[in-house]
Amino acid sequence: MTNGKDLLDLGFKSGKWFKEAIEHINTHELSGDALLAYLRAVGPPPEIPLLPTPLPFYENIRADTAVEQQNIDYVRLSMQQLMRTPTVVTGAVMPDACPAGPLGTIPVGGVVVTRNAIHPGMHSADICCSVMLTNLGKIDPKTVLDVAQQVTHFGPGGRPAERRYALPADILAEFRENSFLSTEKSISLAQEHLGTQGDGNHFLYVGTSRATGDTMLVTHHGSRGVGARLYSAGMKVAERFRQQLSPATAPVNAWLPADSPEGQAYWAALQTVRRWTKQNHLCLHDDIVQRLKAAVQQRYWNEHNFVFKAGDLYYHAKGATPLDPQFMPDITGPRIIPLNMAEPILIVEGETTANNLGFAPHGAGRNLSRTRHKYSKAAKTNEEWFAEETQGIDARFFFNEIDISELPSAYKNAAEVKRQITEFKLARTIDEIKPYGCIMAGDWEKNAPWRVKKRQEK
C-alpha cells in the first residue's frame, strides 16, 4: 500500500492533493512508471529555483557625491537580488533610482521585465501613480492656483458627500465584474476617493511653458485606496502561487502567472484601475477649467507606477515613465517628468533603446529617506527652510503645515538628473514648464485627531 511517506520519498510536495492521489493509486494498484506518470499529472508542478546568478541589468545612473554613491550601492545590491527571480528577463535603473524597501525590492526608478508573470510588488501599492497636464492658454497662473486650491482635495479619506464627483457608469460596471474589485469596500472607495490626491509627493502644480508662455496645470497622484486594496489582494494571491511554485523567491517578488485565471483577472483589474486613475485626474482638471471658463488648448498624461505588456513580456515600472507608444494606447502627447516644486517640469520625447527598455525617469528621486532628510534639517526651523527653498514661487500646503520632506532639498539635484537623462540618451526635452506655484498636502498628521488628543492628554 502506498502512503504519504512514499510520495515524499519520490520528491513530491505534500498538500491537500495527497489524500485523493493515495486513494487513486491504491485503488488502481499503480506502481513504477504508471505511478510516476499519474503523480506528475495530478501533483503540483516542481518548484522553480532562483536563477543561479543575477541577470544583468542596465544602470542609467552615476554618482557625484558620497551620499549618492551609497544610494546607488544599495540600489545595485537590491537589483542584483531581484534579478535572480526566475521569471525575470532583464531590467534597468534610471537616474532617479532610490531604495524602496528591503534588499531585493524593486527600487524607485526601476524597470523589471518578466516573462508571463505579473508581480504586484514591482508596481507597489500606489498603482498608476501618474501625471496629467492641461494647457489653459494665456491665463493668469495665480488665478489658476487660487481656483485649484478651492477644488482639489489632499490628505486621508475621500471627499465629503456633497463634494463628490460622479463615477462613470462604465467604470463602475468594470469594478462590479472583476473579482479583485467587486467588494463593497472597493466600490465605495472608487466613489469617495474620486477627485482626491492623497499626500506624500503628490502635487498640483501651475506654471508656464518656456516655449509658448501658456499657463499649464499639472497634477500628480495615483489610485488612492482603490489601488492600495487591489495591490493587497494581488499580493495575497501571488503569495499563494509563490509558496506553490517558487518558495525560494522573496515574498516581495511573488507573482501571478499571467495565463492563469487569477493572472488574467488581475491584469483586467489593473486596466480598470488605470481608467479610474485617469478619471481621478480629469475630475479635477475639468472642474478647474469650468470654474475658470477657460478653453483647453492641450491635454495629456502618463503613468509611472504600472505594468505594461508586450507579447508575453511584462514591463514593471516602479517610478519610470513609459516612452514606447506600445505601452500607452491612449497617448495624446509627449511625456511629463516633474523634478521638484521649485524646478521646471520637463516635457520629453524619446525612443526605445537597449539601455532604457522604453522608459525614462519619473522625477528626481531621493538620496535620503524622508526621516533622514528631516534630521539633516535640524539647524533651522521649518519656516526658515520653507522661506529659503521656496523663494520665487507660490508654494502652498493644503493643511497649512510645512512638510520639509517635500521641499526641493529633499530630492536629488535636478540639474544633475537632467544631465544624466541626456548622458544616457533616455529622452529629449522639448519644453519646460516653469514654476509659478504648487499645492501639496503638507504635514497633515501634525494635527490629526490622535495627535491632538495626545497633546491634550500631555
Secondary structure, 3 states (H helix, E strand, C coil): CCCHHHHHHCCCCCCCHHHHHHHHHHHCCCCHHHHHHHHHHHCCCCCCCCCCCCCCCEECCCCCCHHHHHHHHHHHHHHHHHCCCCCEEEEEEEEEEECCCCCCCCCEEEEEEEECEECHHHCCCCCCCEEEEEECCCCCHHHHHHHHHHHCCECCCCCCHHHCCCCCHHHHHHHHHCCCCCCHHHHHHHHHCCCCCECCCCEEEEEEECCCCCEEEEEEECCHHHHHHHHHHHHHHHHHHHHHHCCCCCHHHCCEECCCHHHHHHHHHHHHHHHHHHHHHHHHHHHHHHHHCCCCCEEEEEECEEEEEECCEEEEEECEEECCHHHCCCCCCCEEECCCCCCCEEEEECCCCCCCCCEEECCCCCCCCHHHHHHHCCCCCHHHHHHHHCCCCEEEECCCCCCHHHCHHHCCCHHHHHHHHHHCCCCEEEEEEEEEEEEECCCHHHHCHHHHHHHHHC
